[in-house]
């Protein structure tokens, strides 16, 4: 019986993870559920899965959670230990009885807990891009020392993980990650300044959280995946390509040095890669629709437009720059996306703020997770100042360097 902690249990990945657990109770039990502010959903999860520990963001949410558990009629003797804050997140991820940690908190909030779990040799299901985007070198070095593996849950990296089993790493010529292209694949570049948050949140393929949906619309999400792939698979930036594939059927391709290309294909259901991570290296029956090869399928592939979507270009540049540049890019993007969703920033302004933040932050080589988090805080402060200065604001021209 595998005991698991889910960092981000009330988000889409957390909910899907619990659905896999629900279907395989003979294999998995829940030790801890770590959430943010969604106390109502967390209470329902506690009622069903009976974790020993539940963690929320602050005391106000803890009080709301307690009230909701009382409303649901759960006896206090059956309540989990309810804890608050970053230290509690780390404790939930590093408890001695935990075998597997699903890292699915959006943003750097999950970085420290995931890193500490890696250091202790826990098996990690990685659905939080920021863990490797912000602290990739430190996290992977910890994984090497602990002799543990991070199993990617994002469909593209999960597909790459499977494709890479076809040969030795030294035989890989390149990894090709696919992108849906988002809702503005066919939108003229000059029209992007008029894009609304509501339009940007209409992803053509996936149902995801708000930030990742906007990042998919700007192709920043794919840029983060390039950075993540560099660390996960030990590849050079020039070995990682991106192609736009609007059907989202082919999730990743690996080209070997003999010219063979291995592709991973599946329906768009996150429960498949989640279950793959939970059961790896074993495969078991998954509750997903099977790909119907009897139907006529048309697959399209095209290169991304780096002028129209400059954040993907910025990801490669930050990766080449090294040090804390990718951490800064992530922090600036998160601040800019929030400002866009609040109507304070234009859609192209997200890239403008990110690029200017990168230009203003000095080069740093963080040697610890606290140093990474400090770079994150400083980068956010710079991005907020830029937004306050009007960089990327609606109704103003957004200058993005060529």
C-alpha positions as CSV (number, residue, x, y, z in Angstrom):
1,X,0.0,0.0,0.0
2,X,1.5,3.3,-1.1
3,X,0.9,6.2,1.2
4,X,0.7,9.6,-0.7
5,X,0.8,13.3,0.0
6,X,-0.9,15.5,-2.5
7,X,0.5,19.1,-2.7
8,X,-2.4,21.0,-4.3
9,X,-5.2,18.5,-3.7
10,X,-8.1,20.9,-4.6
11,X,-6.7,21.9,-8.0
12,X,-7.3,20.0,-11.3
13,X,-4.3,17.7,-10.9
14,X,-5.1,17.0,-7.3
15,X,-8.7,16.2,-8.1
16,X,-7.7,13.8,-10.9
17,X,-5.1,12.2,-8.6
18,X,-7.7,11.4,-6.1
19,X,-9.9,10.0,-8.8
20,X,-7.1,7.5,-9.6
21,X,-6.8,6.7,-5.8
22,X,-10.5,6.2,-5.6
23,X,-10.3,3.6,-8.3
24,X,-7.4,1.8,-6.7
25,X,-7.9,1.9,-3.0
26,X,-6.1,-1.5,-2.7
27,X,-2.9,0.2,-3.9
28,X,-3.0,3.8,-2.5
29,X,-4.0,5.6,0.7
30,X,-3.8,9.3,1.4
31,X,-1.6,10.5,4.2
32,X,-1.9,14.3,3.6
33,X,-3.9,16.7,1.6
34,X,-2.3,20.1,1.1
35,X,-4.5,22.9,-0.3
36,X,-4.8,26.6,-0.4
37,X,-8.1,28.5,0.1
38,X,-10.7,26.1,-1.2
39,X,-11.8,24.8,2.1
40,X,-15.2,23.5,0.8
41,X,-13.6,21.1,-1.7
42,X,-10.9,20.1,0.8
43,X,-13.6,19.2,3.4
44,X,-15.3,16.9,0.9
45,X,-11.9,15.3,0.1
46,X,-11.3,14.8,3.8
47,X,-14.7,13.2,4.3
48,X,-14.0,10.7,1.5
49,X,-10.3,9.9,1.8
50,X,-9.7,10.4,5.6
51,X,-6.1,11.7,5.5
52,X,-4.1,11.9,8.7
53,X,-3.0,15.4,7.9
54,X,-4.6,18.4,6.1
55,X,-2.7,21.7,5.4
56,X,-4.2,25.0,4.4
57,X,-2.7,28.4,3.7
58,X,-3.6,30.4,6.8
59,X,-5.6,30.4,10.1
60,X,-8.7,32.0,8.4
61,X,-9.0,29.1,6.0
62,X,-8.4,26.6,8.8
63,X,-11.3,28.1,10.7
64,X,-13.5,27.8,7.6
65,X,-12.4,24.2,7.1
66,X,-13.3,23.3,10.6
67,X,-16.7,24.9,10.3
68,X,-17.3,23.0,7.1
69,X,-16.3,19.6,8.6
70,X,-18.7,20.2,11.4
71,X,-21.5,21.0,8.9
72,X,-20.7,17.7,7.1
73,X,-21.2,15.9,10.4
74,X,-17.7,14.4,10.6
75,X,-16.9,13.4,14.2
76,X,-14.0,15.4,15.6
77,X,-12.3,12.1,16.5
78,X,-12.1,11.4,12.7
79,X,-10.7,14.8,11.7
80,X,-7.2,15.0,10.4
81,X,-4.5,17.1,12.0
82,X,-5.1,20.5,10.4
83,X,-2.0,22.5,10.0
84,X,-1.1,25.9,8.4
85,X,1.6,27.4,6.3
86,X,4.9,26.5,4.5
87,X,6.5,24.5,7.3
88,X,3.3,22.3,7.5
89,X,3.6,21.7,3.7
90,X,7.1,20.5,4.2
91,X,6.2,18.3,7.1
92,X,3.3,16.7,5.1
93,X,5.7,16.0,2.2
94,X,8.5,14.6,4.3
95,X,6.6,12.4,6.8
96,X,8.3,9.1,7.3
97,X,5.3,7.1,6.3
98,X,4.9,8.9,2.9
99,X,6.1,6.9,-0.1
100,X,4.9,9.2,-2.9
101,X,4.4,13.0,-3.2
102,X,2.3,14.5,-6.0
103,X,3.7,18.0,-6.5
104,X,0.8,20.0,-8.0
105,X,0.8,23.4,-6.3
106,X,0.9,26.2,-8.8
107,X,3.8,28.6,-8.4
108,X,6.9,28.4,-6.2
109,X,4.7,27.7,-3.1
110,X,5.4,24.0,-3.7
111,X,9.2,24.3,-4.3
112,X,10.5,23.9,-0.8
113,X,8.2,21.0,0.2
114,X,9.0,19.1,-3.1
115,X,12.8,19.7,-2.7
116,X,12.8,18.4,0.9
117,X,10.8,15.3,-0.2
118,X,13.4,14.7,-3.0
119,X,16.3,15.0,-0.5
120,X,14.7,12.2,1.5
121,X,14.3,10.0,-1.5
122,X,10.6,10.2,-1.8
123,X,9.1,9.2,-5.2
124,X,7.8,12.4,-6.8
125,X,5.0,12.9,-9.3
126,X,5.9,16.3,-10.8
127,X,3.0,18.4,-12.0
128,X,4.5,21.7,-10.8
129,X,6.7,23.3,-13.5
130,X,8.0,25.9,-11.1
131,X,10.0,23.3,-9.1
132,X,12.4,22.9,-12.0
133,X,12.0,26.2,-13.7
134,X,13.0,28.0,-10.5
135,X,15.3,25.5,-8.9
136,X,16.1,22.8,-11.5
137,X,19.8,22.4,-10.8
138,X,19.4,22.2,-7.0
139,X,16.4,19.8,-7.3
140,X,18.0,17.4,-9.7
141,X,21.3,17.3,-7.8
142,X,19.3,16.4,-4.7
143,X,17.5,13.7,-6.7
144,X,20.9,12.3,-7.8
145,X,22.2,12.2,-4.3
146,X,19.1,10.6,-2.9
147,X,18.9,8.1,-5.9
148,X,15.3,9.0,-6.5
149,X,13.4,9.9,-9.7
150,X,10.9,12.6,-10.5
151,X,8.2,11.2,-12.7
152,X,6.7,14.0,-14.8
153,X,2.9,14.3,-14.9
154,X,2.5,17.0,-17.5
155,X,1.3,15.2,-20.6
156,X,4.3,16.4,-22.8
157,X,7.0,15.4,-20.3
158,X,5.2,12.2,-19.4
159,X,5.1,11.3,-23.0
160,X,8.8,12.1,-23.3
161,X,9.5,10.0,-20.3
162,X,7.9,7.1,-22.1
163,X,9.5,7.7,-25.5
164,X,13.0,7.9,-23.9
165,X,12.7,4.2,-22.8
166,X,13.2,3.3,-26.5
167,X,17.0,4.0,-26.4
168,X,19.9,5.2,-24.4
169,X,20.1,8.9,-23.5
170,X,23.4,9.3,-25.5
171,X,21.5,8.1,-28.6
172,X,18.9,10.9,-28.4
173,X,19.3,13.6,-31.1
174,X,16.4,15.8,-30.0
175,X,13.2,15.9,-28.0
176,X,10.1,17.5,-29.6
177,X,7.4,18.9,-27.4
178,X,4.0,19.7,-28.9
179,X,1.9,22.7,-28.2
180,X,-1.8,23.1,-28.9
181,X,-1.1,26.7,-30.0
182,X,-3.7,28.1,-27.7
183,X,-6.8,30.1,-28.6
184,X,-4.9,32.7,-30.6
185,X,-3.0,30.4,-33.0
186,X,-4.8,32.1,-36.0
187,X,-5.3,35.5,-34.4
188,X,-3.3,38.3,-36.2
189,X,-0.5,39.7,-34.1
190,X,-1.9,43.2,-34.3
191,X,-5.2,42.0,-32.7
192,X,-3.6,40.5,-29.6
193,X,-3.5,43.9,-27.8
194,X,-7.4,43.8,-27.8
195,X,-7.6,40.3,-26.3
196,X,-9.6,40.0,-23.1
197,X,-9.0,37.7,-20.2
198,X,-12.2,35.8,-21.0
199,X,-11.0,35.1,-24.5
200,X,-7.6,34.0,-23.3
201,X,-9.1,31.6,-20.8
202,X,-10.9,29.7,-23.5
203,X,-8.4,27.0,-24.1
204,X,-9.2,24.8,-27.2
205,X,-8.1,21.5,-25.7
206,X,-7.5,21.4,-21.9
207,X,-9.5,22.5,-18.9
208,X,-6.9,23.9,-16.5
209,X,-6.3,26.6,-13.8
210,X,-6.3,30.2,-14.7
211,X,-2.6,30.9,-14.7
212,X,-1.6,27.9,-16.7
213,X,-4.4,28.6,-19.2
214,X,-3.1,32.1,-19.9
215,X,0.5,30.7,-20.1
216,X,-0.8,28.3,-22.7
217,X,-2.3,31.2,-24.7
218,X,1.0,33.1,-24.6
219,X,3.1,29.9,-25.2
220,X,4.9,30.7,-21.9
221,X,3.8,27.3,-20.6
222,X,5.6,25.6,-23.5
223,X,8.7,27.7,-22.7
224,X,8.6,26.5,-19.1
225,X,8.3,22.9,-20.4
226,X,11.5,23.4,-22.4
227,X,13.3,24.5,-19.3
228,X,11.8,21.7,-17.3
229,X,12.8,19.1,-20.0
230,X,16.4,20.3,-19.9
231,X,16.6,19.4,-16.2
232,X,14.4,16.3,-16.2
233,X,16.1,14.6,-19.1
234,X,19.6,16.1,-19.0
235,X,19.3,17.6,-22.5
236,X,20.9,20.7,-24.0
237,X,18.6,23.6,-24.9
238,X,19.4,23.1,-28.6
239,X,18.2,19.5,-28.3
240,X,14.7,20.5,-27.3
241,X,12.3,21.7,-30.0
242,X,8.7,22.8,-30.0
243,X,6.0,22.3,-32.6
244,X,2.4,23.4,-32.7
245,X,0.0,20.5,-32.9
246,X,-3.5,21.7,-32.4
247,X,-5.1,18.2,-32.1
248,X,-3.1,17.5,-28.9
249,X,-3.0,13.8,-29.7
250,X,0.8,13.5,-30.0
251,X,2.2,14.7,-26.7
252,X,6.0,14.3,-27.4
253,X,8.4,12.8,-29.9
254,X,12.0,11.7,-29.4
255,X,14.3,11.5,-32.4
256,X,17.2,9.1,-32.1
257,X,20.6,9.4,-33.9
258,X,19.6,6.7,-36.4
259,X,16.7,8.9,-37.7
260,X,14.0,6.9,-35.9
261,X,11.3,9.0,-34.2
262,X,9.3,7.6,-31.3
263,X,6.0,9.3,-30.5
264,X,3.7,9.0,-27.5
265,X,0.0,9.3,-28.4
266,X,-3.1,9.2,-26.1
267,X,-6.4,10.9,-25.6
268,X,-6.3,14.1,-23.6
269,X,-7.1,12.8,-20.1
270,X,-4.7,13.8,-17.3
271,X,-5.6,10.6,-15.3
272,X,-3.4,8.6,-17.7
273,X,-0.1,10.4,-16.9
274,X,-1.1,10.7,-13.2
275,X,-1.6,7.0,-13.0
276,X,1.6,6.3,-14.9
277,X,3.5,8.3,-12.3
278,X,1.8,6.6,-9.4
279,X,2.4,3.1,-10.6
280,X,5.7,3.5,-12.5
281,X,7.4,1.3,-13.6
282,X,4.3,-0.9,-13.7
283,X,1.4,-0.1,-16.1
284,X,-2.2,-0.9,-15.1
285,X,-5.6,-0.4,-16.7
286,X,-6.5,3.3,-16.7
287,X,-10.0,4.9,-16.7
288,X,-9.5,6.8,-20.0
289,X,-11.0,6.6,-23.4
290,X,-9.0,4.6,-25.9
291,X,-7.6,6.1,-29.1
292,X,-9.9,5.1,-32.0
293,X,-7.6,4.2,-34.9
294,X,-10.7,3.2,-37.0
295,X,-11.6,6.9,-37.3
296,X,-10.0,9.2,-39.8
297,X,-7.5,11.5,-37.9
298,X,-5.8,14.6,-39.3
299,X,-2.7,15.7,-37.4
300,X,-1.2,19.1,-38.1
301,X,2.2,20.3,-37.2
302,X,3.7,23.7,-37.7
303,X,6.5,25.8,-36.1
304,X,5.6,28.3,-33.4
305,X,5.6,32.0,-34.2
306,X,8.3,33.4,-31.9
307,X,7.6,37.0,-32.9
308,X,3.9,36.7,-32.1
309,X,4.6,34.7,-29.0
310,X,7.9,36.1,-27.7
311,X,7.7,34.4,-24.3
312,X,8.8,31.1,-25.8
313,X,11.9,32.8,-27.2
314,X,12.5,34.3,-23.7
315,X,12.4,30.9,-22.2
316,X,15.3,29.7,-24.4
317,X,17.2,32.9,-23.7
318,X,16.8,32.5,-20.0
319,X,17.9,28.9,-20.1
320,X,21.0,29.9,-22.1
321,X,21.7,32.7,-19.6
322,X,21.7,30.2,-16.7
323,X,21.8,31.1,-13.1
324,X,18.5,32.5,-11.7
325,X,17.3,33.8,-15.0
326,X,14.6,31.1,-15.4
327,X,13.4,31.8,-11.8
328,X,13.1,35.5,-12.7
329,X,11.2,34.7,-15.8
330,X,8.7,32.5,-13.9
331,X,8.2,35.2,-11.2
332,X,7.7,38.0,-13.6
333,X,5.3,36.0,-15.7
334,X,3.2,35.0,-12.7
335,X,2.9,38.7,-11.6
336,X,2.1,39.8,-15.2
337,X,-0.5,37.1,-15.8
338,X,-2.3,38.2,-12.6
339,X,-2.2,41.8,-13.7
340,X,-3.6,40.8,-17.1
341,X,-6.5,38.9,-15.5
342,X,-7.2,42.0,-13.4
343,X,-7.4,44.1,-16.5
344,X,-4.3,46.1,-15.6
345,X,-2.1,44.7,-18.4
346,X,-2.6,44.0,-22.1
347,X,-2.0,40.5,-23.4
348,X,1.2,41.4,-25.2
349,X,2.1,43.3,-22.0
350,X,2.8,40.0,-20.2
351,X,5.8,39.4,-22.4
352,X,6.9,43.1,-22.2
353,X,6.9,42.9,-18.4
354,X,8.7,39.6,-18.3
355,X,11.4,40.7,-20.7
356,X,12.1,44.0,-18.9
357,X,12.2,42.2,-15.6
358,X,14.9,39.9,-17.0
359,X,16.8,42.9,-18.2
360,X,16.8,44.6,-14.8
361,X,17.6,41.7,-12.6
362,X,21.4,41.1,-12.0
363,X,22.9,37.6,-12.8
364,X,22.7,35.3,-9.8
365,X,23.8,31.7,-9.1
366,X,21.5,30.6,-6.2
367,X,23.2,27.9,-4.0
368,X,20.2,27.0,-1.9
369,X,16.4,27.0,-2.0
370,X,16.2,30.1,0.3
371,X,18.3,31.9,-2.2
372,X,16.0,30.8,-5.1
373,X,13.0,32.1,-3.1
374,X,14.8,35.4,-2.5
375,X,15.4,35.8,-6.3
376,X,11.7,35.0,-6.8
377,X,10.7,37.7,-4.3
378,X,13.0,40.3,-5.8
379,X,11.9,39.5,-9.4
380,X,8.2,39.9,-8.4
381,X,9.0,43.3,-6.8
382,X,10.6,44.4,-10.1
383,X,7.7,43.2,-12.2
384,X,5.2,44.9,-10.0
385,X,7.1,48.2,-10.2
386,X,7.2,47.9,-14.0
387,X,3.4,47.4,-14.1
388,X,3.0,50.4,-11.8
389,X,5.1,52.4,-14.2
390,X,2.8,51.5,-17.1
391,X,4.9,48.9,-18.9
392,X,2.5,46.8,-21.0
393,X,-0.6,48.6,-19.9
394,X,-3.8,48.4,-21.9
395,X,-4.0,51.1,-24.5
396,X,-0.2,51.6,-24.7
397,X,2.2,50.2,-27.2
398,X,4.2,47.2,-25.8
399,X,7.8,47.2,-26.9
400,X,9.3,43.7,-27.0
401,X,12.9,43.3,-28.0
402,X,13.6,41.4,-31.2
